[in-house]
Amino acid sequence: MSAASTLESRYFNHSGGIPIHYQAGGHGPVALVFLHGFASAHDTWHDLAGHFSADRFKIFLVDLKGFGLSAKPRDGAYTVGDQVAMVHALIRELGLRSLILIGHSLGGAVALRLCLQIREGVQPFEVERLVLIGCAAYPQKLPKFFRRLKSPWLGPLLLRLIPSRKMAQATLEKVYFDQSAVTPARISRYARYFRGRGTSYALRATVKRIDPAEYEGMGEEYAKLTLPTMIIWGEADRIVKLKNGLRLHGDIAGSQLKLLERCGHTPHEERTQDTFAAIEPFFAAHDSRGK
């Protein structure tokens, strides 16, 4: 049985009353915590989740604060550090003592920062392994859509006037290499991320709090990581370019790097089978001390 077939939605209250949504499935000894990218949500992992056995894994697909079904409070707290604090609290709430962390794009940045943070003191849990997919690890020029969202007048106008399906389709056409993968089902999946109460605020608040200067010198910090790390990158990634993946591989000593030809920014969706084939042996080396 696949862990995906047992998924159910749950919530926890972060920081005294901010409902954070996640899906949980499986009952195996190895815990996997998945963190999605910008303008995405828990269901970006549904294709990949179908490959994990419920007997071997328990999986947690998290909606970051402001995304998916999680709350979108107008509190301005949407930095990477704010998301790290939320994920840290969720892991403690779940009672996990050992886990594997998987992060894509913005979620990869959150995963990296969390791993750096927990090095600095005694923690009730340990991240045994780390998987980074198209990870936003270094300062870079923001994509045009991000820059437009930052505008105090253009950002709200775009989100109000452009139909969500049209916005989702345009985004996927930029993100995917294989345009045939931009299916109506995937457009519908992503269209949900561009509508709903508080969505416009959360998207814009997240973008406005991306500070490129905050990433300066992070390579030296990444070099301090010693946990086994797998890096997966689409060679045709136009959002977080391949040079960033090569740099990250160089900065994290002993990391493994899997490059996928003719693949864009979301290998776990566009090339699901190949992504699983890359990480399955990496997970197989885990000693199954989950929870």
C-alpha positions in Angstrom: 0.0 0.0 0.0 1.2 3.5 -0.9 1.6 6.1 1.9 -0.3 8.5 -0.4 -3.4 6.3 -0.2 -3.6 6.9 3.5 -3.2 10.6 3.5 -5.4 12.7 5.8 -5.5 16.4 6.6 -4.6 17.7 10.0 -3.9 21.0 11.6 -1.7 22.3 14.4 -1.8 25.7 16.1 1.4 27.6 15.7 2.5 30.4 17.9 -0.6 30.5 19.9 -3.3 30.3 17.3 -2.1 30.2 13.6 -3.6 27.0 12.1 -1.0 25.2 9.9 -2.2 22.5 7.6 -0.4 19.3 6.7 -1.3 15.9 5.4 -0.1 12.8 7.1 0.0 9.2 5.7 1.7 5.9 6.2 2.8 4.1 9.4 6.3 3.0 8.8 9.4 3.7 10.9 11.0 6.3 8.6 9.5 9.8 8.9 9.6 12.1 5.8 8.7 15.8 6.1 8.1 17.6 2.8 8.3 21.4 2.3 7.0 22.9 -0.9 8.1 25.9 -2.9 6.7 29.4 -3.5 3.1 29.7 -4.8 2.6 26.0 -4.2 1.3 23.7 -1.4 1.2 20.2 0.0 -0.3 18.6 -3.1 2.8 19.4 -5.2 4.1 16.2 -3.6 1.1 13.9 -4.4 2.7 12.4 -7.5 5.9 11.5 -5.7 4.1 10.4 -2.5 2.5 7.6 -4.4 5.9 5.8 -4.7 6.4 5.5 -0.9 5.3 2.4 0.9 3.0 2.9 3.9 4.7 0.1 5.7 8.1 1.7 5.4 7.4 5.4 5.7 5.2 7.9 7.4 5.0 11.1 5.4 4.0 14.6 6.3 3.2 17.1 3.5 3.3 20.5 5.0 1.6 23.7 3.9 4.0 26.5 4.8 2.4 29.5 6.6 0.5 31.6 4.1 0.2 28.8 1.5 -2.3 26.0 0.7 -4.8 25.4 3.5 -2.6 27.0 6.2 -3.6 30.3 7.7 -2.6 33.6 6.0 -2.5 36.1 8.8 -1.7 39.7 8.0 1.2 39.8 10.5 4.1 40.4 8.1 5.9 37.3 9.5 6.8 35.6 6.2 10.6 35.4 6.1 12.5 32.2 5.7 13.3 32.4 9.4 9.6 32.6 10.2 8.9 29.5 8.2 11.8 27.7 9.9 10.3 28.5 13.3 7.0 27.1 12.2 8.5 23.9 10.8 10.6 23.4 13.9 7.4 23.8 16.1 5.5 21.3 13.9 8.2 18.6 14.1 8.2 19.0 17.9 4.4 18.8 17.9 4.5 15.6 15.9 6.9 14.1 18.4 9.4 13.0 15.8 12.8 12.1 17.1 14.4 11.3 13.7 13.3 12.4 10.2 14.4 12.9 6.6 13.7 16.5 5.4 12.8 17.1 1.7 12.5 20.7 0.4 11.8 22.2 -3.0 12.8 25.8 -4.0 11.7 28.1 -1.1 11.0 24.9 1.0 14.6 23.9 0.3 15.8 27.2 1.7 13.7 26.5 4.8 15.1 23.0 5.1 18.6 24.2 4.9 18.2 26.9 7.5 16.5 24.5 9.8 19.4 22.1 9.5 21.9 24.9 10.2 19.8 26.1 13.2 19.6 22.7 15.0 23.4 22.3 14.8 23.7 25.1 17.4 22.1 23.4 20.4 20.5 20.3 21.8 17.3 19.5 20.0 14.5 16.9 20.7 14.9 15.6 17.2 17.5 14.9 14.5 17.4 15.4 10.8 19.1 12.2 9.6 19.1 13.1 5.9 18.4 16.0 3.6 17.0 16.2 0.1 17.1 19.5 -1.8 15.2 19.9 -5.1 15.9 23.1 -7.1 16.8 24.8 -3.8 16.8 28.6 -3.4 20.1 28.7 -1.5 21.9 31.8 -2.9 21.2 35.4 -3.8 19.8 35.7 -7.3 17.7 38.0 -9.4 14.1 37.4 -8.7 11.9 36.2 -11.6 9.9 38.9 -13.3 6.6 37.7 -11.7 8.2 38.0 -8.2 9.4 41.5 -8.9 6.0 42.6 -10.1 4.4 41.1 -7.0 6.6 43.4 -4.9 5.1 46.5 -6.4 2.6 48.1 -4.0 0.2 48.9 -6.9 1.0 46.4 -9.6 1.2 43.3 -7.4 -2.4 43.5 -6.0 -3.7 44.5 -9.5 -2.1 41.4 -11.1 -3.6 39.1 -8.6 -7.0 40.7 -8.7 -7.4 41.0 -12.5 -5.6 38.0 -14.0 -7.8 34.8 -13.8 -6.2 32.2 -11.5 -6.1 29.5 -14.2 -4.4 31.8 -16.6 -1.8 32.8 -14.0 -1.3 29.1 -13.1 -0.8 28.1 -16.7 1.7 30.9 -17.4 3.6 29.9 -14.3 3.7 26.2 -15.2 4.8 27.0 -18.7 7.8 28.9 -17.2 8.5 26.2 -14.6 8.3 23.1 -16.7 10.6 22.1 -19.6 8.2 19.6 -21.0 5.2 21.7 -22.0 3.0 18.6 -22.5 3.2 18.3 -18.7 1.2 21.4 -18.3 -2.1 19.5 -18.1 -5.5 20.8 -17.2 -5.3 18.8 -13.9 -2.0 20.5 -13.0 -3.3 23.9 -14.0 -6.3 23.3 -11.7 -4.0 22.3 -8.9 -2.0 25.5 -9.1 -4.9 27.8 -9.8 -6.0 27.2 -6.2 -2.8 28.7 -5.0 -3.6 32.1 -6.5 -7.0 32.7 -5.1 -8.8 32.6 -1.7 -8.9 35.0 1.2 -5.5 36.3 2.3 -3.7 34.6 -0.6 -2.7 37.9 -2.3 -1.3 39.3 1.0 0.6 36.1 1.8 2.2 35.9 -1.7 3.3 39.5 -1.7 4.4 39.4 2.0 6.7 36.4 1.2 8.2 38.1 -1.8 8.8 41.4 -0.1 10.6 39.6 2.7 13.1 37.9 0.4 16.3 39.7 1.1 19.2 38.7 -1.2 21.7 40.2 1.2 20.5 37.6 3.8 22.0 34.9 1.6 25.5 36.5 1.3 28.2 34.2 2.8 25.8 31.3 3.2 28.1 29.0 1.3 30.4 29.1 4.3 27.5 28.1 6.5 26.4 25.3 4.2 29.9 23.9 4.4 29.4 23.2 8.1 26.6 20.7 7.3 27.7 17.1 7.8 24.5 15.2 7.4 24.0 13.1 4.2 22.5 15.3 1.5 21.0 14.6 -1.9 20.7 17.5 -4.4 18.3 17.1 -7.4 18.2 19.6 -10.2 16.6 20.0 -13.5 19.3 21.0 -16.0 16.8 23.3 -17.8 15.6 25.0 -14.6 14.9 28.6 -15.5 13.8 29.7 -12.0 16.8 28.6 -9.9 19.5 28.0 -12.5 21.7 25.0 -12.6 24.8 26.9 -11.5 23.2 27.2 -8.1 22.8 23.5 -7.8 26.5 22.9 -8.8 27.6 25.5 -6.3 25.5 23.9 -3.5 27.0 20.5 -4.3 30.4 22.1 -4.0 29.6 23.8 -0.7 28.0 20.8 1.1 30.9 18.3 1.5 30.0 14.7 0.6 26.6 15.7 -1.0 25.2 13.7 -3.9 24.1 15.5 -7.0 21.5 14.1 -9.5 21.0 16.2 -12.7 17.9 15.5 -14.8 18.2 16.4 -18.5 15.3 18.1 -20.2 13.7 19.0 -16.9 12.7 22.3 -15.4 12.2 23.6 -11.8 9.9 20.9 -10.4 11.5 17.5 -11.1 9.2 15.8 -8.5 6.2 16.7 -10.8 7.7 16.8 -14.2 9.9 13.7 -13.8 8.4 11.9 -10.8 9.7 8.4 -11.6 13.3 9.7 -12.2 13.2 11.8 -9.0 12.1 8.8 -6.9 14.7 6.6 -8.6 17.4 9.1 -7.4 16.2 9.3 -3.8 15.1 5.7 -3.2 18.6 4.3 -2.8 19.5 7.4 -0.7 16.6 6.6 1.6 17.5 2.9 1.6 20.8 3.7 3.4 18.7 5.1 6.3 18.9 3.0 9.4 15.1 3.0 9.9 15.2 4.7 13.3 12.2 6.9 12.5 10.1 8.4 15.2 
